[in-house]
Amino acid sequence: MMKELLEYLAKALVDNPDDVQIEVIEGERSVILQLRVNPEDIGKVIGKQGRIAQALRTLVKAAATKQGKNAIVEILD
């Protein structure tokens, strides 16, 4: 569910939605979601002063908490 949520939000933000890739690294209690987007779209995903990136992390973390896990979103270029 967390991967689908992050993918949906990221694709809505970028100009090249086909380039959105998410890799999930799952541990016992935590999940790391590595988000990759087209280099032209990295600014759109991060936002001014990182506000959009922080909002994405907050939403994914809330979804993870419902499942009893901790989620970390990494934005990679």
Secondary structure, DSSP 4 states (H G I P E B T S, - for coil): -HHHHHHHHHHHH-S-GGG-EEEEEE-SSEEEEEEE--GGGHHHHH-GGGHHHHHHHHHHHHHHHHTT-EEEEEEE-
